[in-house]
Amino acid sequence: MVPQPANHHRAKILHEPSLSFILFFFLSFQLILSWLGGIGPAVLGFASNITASQVVELTNQERNQEGLSSLMVNEKLNEVAREKAADMFAFNYWAHVSPSGRDPWSFFKGADYDYVYAGENLARDFTDSESVVKAWMNSPTHRDNILNKNYSEIGLAVVNGTLKGVETTLVVQVLGSPAKGNLLAKVVPPVRASLGESNWVANNNSPKISPFWLTKTVVIFILGMILGALLVDLLFVSQKRVIRLSGKNWAHLVFIGTLFLVTLLTTQGAIL
């Protein structure tokens, strides 16, 4: 690790054989991870301990903190949410409106839910219920939807499936206020797409292993070692005034440091 005459005044981890080994290790790790993910969800899956009841509870907690009443679960709205999730999987899309032009409100009508107000929040690829609700609350438009005082009922669906070739978990939250008398129905438009916190999610019956976070941890560890070696190398060269014909330490340091920060800040998951 420490530069010395035996390693030509450069840490061994920075030599080509060591870097080649690290690259080989990482590629092998990724291949094994992909293979394990392909042999069955009992080893590595893509659903998590997200539950509809937890999302409802956390949603109501956010409302209560703002002095709003809790939303009551309505089975028709649960059906709306399940049908919307099934439709996205069946027709392979991730949007409020399907490729055929079917909007969220058609699902309300299909479940025979007459509303005065109605809204929809979507999420995918999250690890737990807390992450889902936190992502929604961090988005101004989703937050407004959750904290809309006009809503009185809620429906939730947490469904696993394959979307655009990727195994994932969809969370569909629908909000509504049932029509009474001859009140004119009003629709709260679905919020625009925005990025949420990222996490892969593992199957309910599988260990809570996240391929995304596992890979991220390994990459951070490897880049951290190389970054540390470069820093030690740079200090050694400066203190000992070693002259090298090659080796742009500052350029390498900036490059690896940038990769490290990008990896550290990388997230996965989305809300609509």
N, C-alpha and C positions, 0 to 999 in steps of 0.2 A: 504493500500500500504506500509506504514512504519511499520517495525517490532516494536512490543511493547508487554508488558506483556499480554494484552488482547488476542493477537493472538499467544501466545507462542513464542514471539520474532521471528516471521517469517511472512512476508507479506502474506495477505490472498490470493493473486493471486497464491501463490506457494503451497497452501494447496490442497489436493486431490480433495475436492468438487469443488473448483474453476477451477482446471485443467480439471476435468471431464466435467464441464459446457462448457469450451472453446472448448474442443474436440467435444462435442455434437453440439455446435453452428456451428463449421466449417463444420462438416459432413452434418448438415441440410442445410447450405448455399450452399454446393456443390450439394446436391440433388435438391434444388429449382432451382439452376442455370441450371442444366442439364434438368430439367423439362421444364423450360422456353425456353431453346434452342430447345426442341423437339416439342413444340406446334406451331412453325411457325417462319420464318425468320423475320417477322415484329417486333418481340421482341428481339431475339438474333440470329444474322445470322453470316455468315462467309465470306462476301465479303465486299469491302470497297470503299472508294472514290479513287480507282486507276483507271485511265483512260489511254487509249492508247495514246491520244494526249499529256498528261502530261509526260508520259514516253519518248516519242519521243522528246519533248521539252527539258527535262532535259538531255537526252542523247546528244542532239546537243549542249547544254550549256557546257557539259564536253568536247566535241570535240573542240568547239570554244575557250575554255580557253587554249587549247594546240595548237592553231593556225591551227586546221584542219577545213575543210569545213563541213557544215551541211549536214545531210543525208536527201534525199528526200523520202517521203512516196510513196511506190509503191503498188498498189492494189493487184497485184499478190503475193507480199510478205506478205501482210495482209492475203491473202487466205492461204498461206503456214503456217503462224502462227496459224490461226484458225483451220486448219486441224490437225496440230501437237497437239494442246490442246485437240481437240475432240478425237484424237487417244489415248492419254494418259488416258482420262476419260473412253473411250469405252473399252480399254484393261487393265485398272487398273494398270498402271505402272508410275513410276517417274524416268525417265532416258532419255538420248539422243537417245538411241537405244531401240526399243521395244523388248519385249520378243520373238517375232517372227523373230527378226533380222533386222527389218526395220530401216534404218538409217535416219538422218535428211535430207539428200540430195534427198531421194526419194520423199519428199514432195515438194521440189523445182521442180523436174521433173514433178510431178503430176499437178502442177499449171502452167506448161509450161513456167517456168522462166529459161532461159539460162543464166548461170553465168560464170564469170571469177573467182570471189572470192565469197565465201559464208560462213556464220557463224551463230551460234545459242547460245542464252543465255536463261536460264529458271529461274523462281522464283515462289515461292508459300508461302501462309500464311503471307503475308505482309499487313500492315495497309494502307499505302498510297504510291503514286508514288515515293515520295522522298526516302522512306525507301528502295524500290526496287533498284533504281539506286545507292543509297549509298552503299548497300550491294555488288552490282556488282563492283563498283569502289574500294571497299576495298579488293577485291579479285584480285591479280595480273593477273591471266589468263583472268578473265572476263573484267578487265580493258583494257588489251591488245586487246581484241576483240572489245570493244567499240571505242578504240582510233586507230584502224587499218586504216591507211591512204588509203588503197586500196578499202575500201567500199565507195559507193556513194548513196546507197538506203537502206531503212529500212521498215520492216513490224512488226506490233504489234497485239497481241490478249490478251485480259483480259477476262477470261472465268470462270464462277462459276460452280461447280459440286461436285460430291462425288468421292473421290479417296481413295481407300483402306479403305472404311467405314467411312471416315472423310470428312465432308463438307469443301470445301476449294476454293481458287481462284488461278488459274494458270495464270502466265504472261509469254507469249512466245515472245521473241524478235528475229527476224531473220534479218540478215545483208547480203547485197550482192552488187555485181557490175555486171551489165549485160554484156553479151558477145557481142563483136563487131567484125565483120569480121570473120577471122579464128583463133582468139586467142584461145589458149588452156585453157580450164577451170581449175581453181585451187580451191581446197577446204581448208579452214582454219578449222582444226579439232575442234570439240566442246570442250570447256574447261572441266576439270575434276570437279567432284562434290566438293563443299565446303559449309560450313555452313554460312548462312547470318544472318542478324538481325531478331529478332523474334517478331512477333506480330500476334495476331488473327485479322481477318478482318471481318467487318460486312456488311450486304447486302446493296447495293446502295440505296434501298428505306427504310432502317431501320435506327434507331438511331445509331450513331457511338459508340456502346457499345462493348467492347472487353471482352469476358469471361476470356481470359488468363490474361489480365492486371487487371481485377477486382479481380480475385482470387489471383493474385500476391500481389496486394495492401492489401487485407485482411490478407494474411499470414504475410506480412511484419509488419503490424500493431500489430497483435497478438504476433509475435515473439519479436517485439520491446518492448511491454509491459512486457513480461516475462523476457527479457534480462535486462530491466531497473530495475525490481523488484529484480533480482538476484544481480545486482550491488549494489543496496541500501542495500540488505540483507548482502552482503559480507562486505561492509563498516561498517555496524552496528555491525556485529559480531567481526570485527577487533578492532573497537574503544571501544566497551563495553566489549570485551573479554568474550563473551558468549560461554560457553562450551556446545556442543551438542553431543549426542550419535550417531546421524545420520545426514546425510545431506552433501553430497560432493559438496560444492558450486562451487569450481573451476572446477570440472569435468562437472557440469551442465552448468556453464558459458561458458566453451569452446564448449560444445556440441550445446547449443542454439545459441551461436555466430557463429558457423560454419554453422548451418542451415540458419541463418539470411543472411550471406554472400552469400551462395549458392543460396538462393531465390533471393537476390538482383541482382545477376549476371546471373540468368536464363533468357534465351532468346528463342524465337521461330521463326521459319521460315527457309527456305533453298533456296539455289540457285544451279543451275547446269550449 
